[in-house]
Amino acid sequence: MPVLTIKNLTKSIGSRTLFREVSLGVEEGEKIGFIGPNGAGKSTLFSILAGLDQPDTGTLSFRRGGTIGFLPQEPVFPAGMTIRDAVSAGRPEMVEALAGYHAISVQLTTATGDEAERLLTRQGERMARIEALGGWEWQHEIETILSHLGIPDSERVVDALSGGERKRVALARVLLDAPDLLILDEPTNHLDADTTLWLEERLLAYQGAVLLVTHDRYFLDRVVTRMVEIEGQAFNVFEGGYTEYLEQKAEREARRAVENAKRDRLIEQELAWVRRSPSARTGKQKARIDRLEAVRAQADANRPVRQEAEFSFGPPPRLGRTILELDHVSKSFAGRPLFRDLTTLLRGGERIGIVGPNGAGKTTLLRVILGETAPDSGEVRFGVNTLPAYFDQARAHLDPSRSVYESVADEDWVEFGGKRVHLRSYLERFLFPTATHEQRVGSLSGGERNRLLIAKLLLQEANLLILDEPTNDLDLQTLRVLESALAEFGGCVLVVTHDRFFLDKVATGLLVFESDGEVRRHEGGYDLYRRLREEDRKAAAPAATGSSPKTAGQAGGKNDKAASSTATARPRRLSNAERRELAAMEERILEAETKRDELGALLADPSLYVEKPDQVASARTRFEEAGRAVEALYERWTELEALSSGGN
């Protein structure tokens, strides 16, 4: 049964049309992800669906009696409201019933006789009302959700919260409301990786329909059942999650390329023939030629224009032997350790992702590295040739009162990629056309400001990039370009981000903030770290429950038996064969990853689906097998490394 029907919706802002006569049906329980470039109209569409904006034409039909919950990109709360009040605001009938119950409870402390009897009767009525609304469980749910979203002390005033905290409070409110249709605009922004996993589970179990905009590709893959791409003023609908979208998109692009080529050839052949023909000189034939030219021009106009930033990092200054060294660095805040005794070394070509819960101290670590904040103890040492450049999460390096043109450089010509380029041409690479160059920075969207900051960053001569949440608010196209540019960068990278997909594509290792100020280094991307963490938790489970090795093995099966026997047995040494295997493991993993990436590139090539459609299934199977082979090698590497460190 449809929860929402969108029919022939059109919306323009000024002279620009965002979408024209688009239609879509949303079924009960369906989860739909919306994607498209910054400025395509995703947030505007959601504001229309939430009743905060109006379309130019078209209709919206909601199921009678259905409820809607909306999470905007930048939520606003009344001044002076506490977190608990803000979260409860979506259920005023519940707030009223609970307030009445508590008021009667206070009166009962001094009431006697008939007055007490009357109050007890009223209290019973209030209790029945609260139970009918699910109130007692609802109060517990408030604390549970706030805890999962990392929002302590619900009596704090919302005005004093950061933008990220306010977004999480608004997310808690709409989740607690549990409407029939949940509309979420960037719900994963400002969520750490573990909280994002929790939200995935919450939405997978959610009974209502969900519409969401997010650039978290793992989130899209796991949660949504359909994808809607806003492109060229239209809705392109794809079944499945992000991976299925990529496959279907490649097939569509391949078919469209073939159709465009065929049409172009037919038009060119017809034009060539009529131009050679003597009859082409008559007025009638000239009219035919004009019509053919018009058809060709219309065909070109109807082809979607690629809206994708074009940039890359130029060759960095020469790196020395030491890029960055942290020697027993510690920092506390208000008596709480953020990181303690952190020792690590950054080598040439490494790209290290920094991950951990919100408020753990990731940005503080970057500021300590940059010398903006002094450590409590320890030392930060840069190499002689190290030249850092900093991407600031708060975008403090952008003056909101200045124009786009003024914000990037002080001169009209800039050096980029070894060439002298005019600043206007340079800005166009980042999707800032000339008409936007005089626009004030304060009027730009979050994604546009991030693109502008990247443009400014790329003009610096640097071989160490220190990036604090560069992925926030970027559309998927720009994210792909940034990932590719960082992967090809010849220097080193330190990057704070919660984007798991980004980390798996870019990071060679991780610095993970754990409990009580402990920061550990892990090699590889986020997915490998997550799997190893889960294995550690499973291995630790029998010890935590106090089970004997025998009992734990019977309860948990083969893997738990192995874990139990390992825990009780004396650590053994690596055999000579295992030492040779460990020495060769890095090269084997590199070969396996190269094979997997080659097959991935083959599947992403539209020509495969056109020229060799019979080979698509085989290529996909080989790609999946190659991915499993890489995982198996990493697991074996971890096993050998553990033996090497524990038994030798």
N, C-alpha and C positions, 0 to 999 in steps of 0.2 A: 504494500500500500504506500503510495507516494506521501512523503512528509512535506515536500516542496516541489513545485513545478515552476520553472522559469521559462517564459515564452516571449520570444522576439524582443529581447532586452537590448536597448541602445543607450550609451552614455558617452557624452563628450565633455571635455574640459577646455573651455576657450574654443580654439579652432581645431583642436586635436580630438579625434574620435578614439576612445579606448576600445570599445567593442560595439559591434553593429548587429542587431537582430539575432542575438545568440539565444539558444534554448537548451534546457537541461532538466532532467527529472532526477530527484533524489529519493531513493526508497528507504523505508524504515530499516535501521541498523546498518546502513551503508556507510563506508568510510572513504571519502574522496579527497585526494590531494590536488591542490592547484599550484601550477608553476608558470613561470614566464619571466621575461626580463624586468628589471626595476623600471617602474613607470608603465607597465603593461595594463594596469588597472585592477590588480588582485585585491588590494586593500579597499579600493573604491567599490568594487563589487560586493565585498563583505559588508561594508557600511550600508549599502543599499539593502542587502538581505536582512541586516539588523534593524532597518527602519530609520537609520541616522542620515540617510541621503536618499535622493529620489532619482529614478532613471529618467531619461528624456522621453523614451517610449517603451512599450512592452508591459507585461504583467507578471506579478508574482502571486502564486496560489499556495497558501499554507494549509495543512490539514486542520480541520476545524477543531478547536480546543487544544491544539499543539502549542508547546512552549519552546522558546528560543533563548539560548544563552550565547553571549558574544564576548570574546576576548580581543580587544583592539591591540594594535602595536604599542601604543603609548596610553595606558589607562589613566584616568583622572578620578580622584576621590574628593569628597567634600573636606574642607579644612577642619582639622581637629578630630577627625575620626580615628578610633583605634583600629588595630588590625582585626580584632575579633568583630567589631561592629561592621567593618568593611566586608569581611568574609560572610557575615550573617545577613547582609543587606538584601541579598537575593531572595530571602525567605521571610518577609515581614510578618506573615501570620505566625510563623514559628517564634520569632523574636517577641511578638506581642504575648503569645501564650506563656512563654518561659518567664517573661518579665512579670506577668500577672501572678504566676505561681509563686515566684520569689517574694513579691510584695505581700501576698497573703501569709507566707511563712513568717515574715518579719512581724506582721500584725498579731499572729498567733502567740508570739512570745509574751505578750502582755494581756491578751484577751482572756476573759473568764465567762462562765455561765452561758446564757443564750448567744451572746456575741461570739464566743468560741465555737459553739455548735454551728452557727451560721457560716463562720469562716471555714470550718472543716468541710462543710458541704460544698462551698465554692471552690475550695482547694481540690476536692475530689473531682469536680467538673473540669477544672483546669488540667488535672493529671490525665483525665480521659482524653481531653483535647490534644495534649502533648503526645500521648501514646498513639493516637490516631494519626498524627502528623509524623510519627517516627522520631520524636524530639530527643529522647534520651540517647538513642544511638547516634543521632545527628550531632549532638554535642561532642560525643567521643570521636566522631568522624572529623570534626573540625580540628581537633588536636592531632589526629593521625595524619591528615593531609598537610597541615602546617609543618609537622615534623619532617615528613618526607620531602617537602619543598625547601627545607632549611630555613624556616622562619620561626625563631624562638621568641618567647615573651610576647604573647598576643595582646598585651595591654599597651604596647608601644603605640605612639601616634604615627599614622601613615606619612604625615608631612615630613618626618625626619628620615624616611627610608630613601635608599638609593633607587635609581630608575629600575634596576634589575630586581630589587626586592619588591617594589610596587607591582611589577609585572607578575611576580610569583604570587602575591596576594590576590591579584585579579584572577589568576589561573585557579587558585584555591576556591574562590567564590563561584566561578562557573562550574567547576567540577562538583561542588557541593549542591548546586542547584539541580544538577542532573536533568537538564531539559530534554525534550524530544529531539531537538536539533541543536547541536553544539557547533558554533562557528569560531574557529581559533586562528588568529592572525599571528604567525610566528610564535607558537607556544614554546618552542625549544630554545629561543633566545634567552640567555642568562641562566640556563640550566646546565649543571655539570653533567658528566657522562652517566654517573650512577642515577641521578635524578631523571635524566632522559629515559633511561631503561625502565624506571618505575612508571613514568608517564606512558610509555609504550604499553606496558602490561595493563595499566588502568584503561586505556582507550580500547585495547583489544577485547577487554571484558565488558566494555560499555554497551548498553542495550540500545541507546538512541543512535541517530544518524550523526555523523561528524563531517564537517567541511573544514579543511585546514590548509594554511599556507606555511610551508617550512622549506628550508634549504638543506635540512638534515637528510641525506640520501638513504642512510641506513634506516632512519625512522620511517620514511616513505615506503621503503621496501617491506618493512615488517608490518605496518599498520594499515595502509590504504588498500582498497580493493579496486579503485579506479583512479586514473590520473586525468586531469584536465589542464591542457596547456593553452594559455591565452597568447595567441600569435596572430599578427595581421588582422586585428579586430575581430577574430573568430575564436570559437572554442574547438580545440582538437581533443577528442576523447580517446583514451587508451585504457584497455582492460589490464588490471594487475597493478603492481607496484613500480618502483623506479627502474628496476632491471628490465621488466617487461616493456616499460615505456621506451627505453633505449632501443630494444630490439625492434619493436613496432615502428618507432620513428625512423630507424635506419632503413627498414623495408619500404616505408612510405617515401622517404627521400629518394631511394633508388628508383622506385616506380615513377616518381615525378620527374626525375632527371631524364629517364628514357622517354617519357611522354613529351617533355619539352624539346628534346633533341629531334624526335620524329616530327613534331609540329614545325620546328624551325626549318628542317630539311624540305618539308612539303611547301612551305611558304617561299623559301629561297628558290626552289625549282620552278614554282609557278611564276614568280616574279621574273626570273631569268627568261622563261619562255615568252611571256607577254611582251617583255622589253625587246626581244629579238624579232617578234612578229611584226610584219608591216601594219597589221590592223591596230597595233598598239598606239599608232599615231592619231587614231580617231578619238573624238571626244568621249565616246562610250567606253573604249578600252582604257583611256586615261583615268576615267572614273573607277574602273575595276582595279587598276594599279593603286589608286589612292586608298580604296577599301582594303586591299591586301596589306598596304603599309600600316593602315590603322589597326588591322587585326594583329600584326606583329607588335606594334607599339603597346596594344592592350595586353597581349600575352606577357610582354616584359614587365608591364606595370603590375600584373597580378602575381608575379613571382615574389614570394616573401623576401623582404630585405633582412639580411643577417645583422642583428643588433648584438655585436660581440666586441668587447674591448680587445685591443691588439697591443700587447706589450711584452717585453722580456727584459731580464736583467742583463746589462752589458758585462763584458769581462771585468771581474773585480781586480783591485790592486793585488799585487803579489802577496800570498800568504807566507808567514814565517812558520817555524816549527811549532811554536806555541801560539794558539789563537786566544784561548781564555782558560784560566785555571782558578778554581775555587778551592781554597785551602781551609778546612774546618770552619766554615762560615756559619754563624748563628744570628738569629734575630727574633726578638720577642716583642709582643705588643700587649700592654695592660696586663703584664704578668703571664700571658699565654705564649708558649713557644710557637712561632710560625715555621721556622726551620732551624735545625740545630746540627752542628758538626758536619755540615754539608761539604764534601770533598769530591770534586769531579774535574775532568779535563776535557776540553773541546778540541777535537782534532780536525785537520783539514777535510773539507767536504761533508762533515757531519751536519745533519739537520735534526735537532733535538726538540721534541714536543714536550711542553710542560703542562701536566694535567693534575686535577685534584678538585675537591669540593669548593664551592663558592666561599670566599672569605678565608681560605686556607693560607694565603700569603703569596700567591703566584706573582701578582703584579709587584708586590713589595720586593720579591727576589729580583725581578728585572731592575727595579730602581736601585737596589743595592749594587747590582752588577754595573749599572751605568754611573754609579757614584752620586746619585741624587739623594740617597739615604745611606747613612753609615751603618755597618753591621755592629752588633753587640760584641762580637769577637770573630776572629778569622781574618782572612785576607783575600781580596779579589785581584788577580793579576792578568793584564792584557799582554799579548805578545807585542814585540817592537813594531811589527808591521800591521797590527790589527787596527782597522778603522770601522767602528760600529755606526749603524744607523738605526733609529728607533721609530717604530710605529706605535703611537700612543692610543690606547683603548678609548680614553676620554676625548681624543681629538683636540687636545689643548693647543696643538701646533697650528690649528686652523682658527683664524679670527673670523667670527660670524659676520662682522660688519664689512669685511673686504669682499671684493668680487672674486669670482672663480678665476679670472685671468690674473689678478694681482696676487692670489694666494699661492700659486705654484712657483713663480720665479719673479725676480726683480727686473729682468731684462726681456726683450722681445725675442731673442734668439737663445737657444739652449743646446748644450752638448748631450747627445743621446746616442748610444750605440756606436760611438766613434764618429758621429756625423753632427753637423750643425743644422738644427731644425728650428723652424719658426714656432714660437710658443702656441700659436693658434692650431697649427697642424699637429703639434704634440698633444694638445688637449683633445683633439678629435679622435685620437687613438683610444682615449678613455671614455668615449661616448659623450663628450661635451661639445656639441656643435657650436658654431660661431654665435648663434642667437642666445646661447646660455652664458657666454663669457663675461657679460656684465652683471649677471645674476648674483645676488648676495649669498654668501656661503650659508648664512643662517636660514635661508629659505629652502635649502637642499634637503632631500630625504637622507635617511641614515646610510643607505647603500651608495648614494651619490657622494656623500662626504667621505666614505671609506675609499671610493675610487679616486677621489681628488687627493686624499692623503697618500695613496699608493703612487699616484703620479708625482707628487712632491718627493716621496722617498726615493724613487728611481733616479732622480737627478743628482742624488748624493753619491760621492765616491766612497764606496764602502765594500768591505769583504766579510763583515759580520752583520747580519740583519737580526735585530731584536724586535719581535712582532708581538704585540699584546692584542689578542682577539681580532685579527685582521679579517676573519671570515664573517663577522656579524653583519647582517643586513645585505650581504652581497647576493646577487641572483646566481643561479646555477651556472649560467654561461661564464660569468666573470670568475666564479670559483674555479671552474675548470682551467681557465687561462692562468689564474694565479698559481694553481697547483703545478701546472706544466712549467711555468717560469721558475718557480722555486726548485723544482726537481732538476732543472738544467743549470741553476745558478752555480757558478764555480767557487763561491765562498762558503761560509758557514751560516747556519740559521738556528736561532732560538725562537720558538713560537709557542705562545699560550693560546690554546683553543680547546673548545669542547666538541668540535666537529670530528667525530670518530672516522668518518670516511676520508676527510682531509688528512688526518694523521696517518692512516694506512697508506695513502698515496704518496705522502711527502716525507714523513719522519723515518730516520734511520735508528732512532732510539727515543726513549722517554725518560723524563724526570717526573716521578709520581709522588705527590704529596699524600702521605698516609697519616696515621693518627699520631698525636702528641709531638708534632714537629719533625717527624721522621720523613726524609725524602730519599727515595731509592731510585737508582737508575736501572732501566730495563732496555735491553737491545730489541730492535724490531718495532713494528707498529702497534696500534691499539688493540687490534683483534687478537694478535698473539699474546699480548699482555693479559687481556681479559680471559683467554682460555687457560693460561697458566695459573691465573689467580683462582679460577674456578676449580682447577685440579688441586691446588693447595688447600682450598676450603673443604673439598671432599675428603682429602687425606687427613685433615685435622678434625673432621667431624667425630670419628670414633673416640678420640682422646677427649674431646669436649664433653661427650655424653657419659664418659666413664666406662664405656663398654670394653670388655676384654677383647683381645685380638680375635679370638675364636668366634665370639658372639657377633662382633662387627662384621667379620667375614661372612657368617651365615646370613646376616641381615642384608648386607649390601652386595653380595655376589663376588665375582672374580676380582674386580678392581679393588674392592675393600680388603680382600684377603691379601692381595699383593701389597697394599699399603700397610696392613698390619704387620706382615712378615718383615717388611723393610724397616718398620719402626723398631722391631725387637731384635733384628739380626745385627751383627757387627758389620760396619761398612766395609765393603770389599774394594780392592784396588782395580784400576783399569788393566785389562789384559793388553799385551802388545798389539794385538789385532785391533782392539778398541781404541788404543792411542792413535794408530794409523788412520782409523776411521774418523776420529775426532779431528785430526789434522786436515783431512780432506773434506770435512763437512761443509765448510764455508763455500768452497768452490762448487760443490755439488748443489748447494742451495741456490747459488747464483745461476748455475746452468738451468735448474728446474724453474726458477722464476723467469728467466729469459724465455724459455719455451712457453710458459703460461702466458706471458705478456705478448709474445708473437701471435699466439692463438687468439688472445683477446683483441689484438689489432685486426686480425683477419675477420673476426665476427663484427667488428665495428665498421668494416669497409662496405659501403653500400653496393659496390660492384659484385660482391659475392652473391647477394640475393638476386641479382639480375642475370649475371653470366653463368653462375654455377649453383642454382637453387637446390640441386640434388645433393650438394655437399654441405649444406647448412647444418643438418642434423648431426652429421659425422663430426664437423668442426666443433659444434657445441659440446658433444660428448667428450671429445679429446680435451677441450678446454676445462671441463669439469674434472676429468681425470688428472690433468696437470695441476689443478688447484689442490686436489687431495694429496698428490705426491709432494707438493711444497709443504703442506701441513704436516705430513708424516715425517719429512726430513727435519722440520723445526722441532717436532716432538722428540725425535731421536737425538737431535743436537742437545736439547735441554737435558735429556736423560744422561747423556755422556758427560756434559758439563757438571751435572750434580755429582756424578761418580768421581769425576776428576777433582772437584773441590773437597769432597767429603772423604775420599778414600786414599788420597795421596798427600 
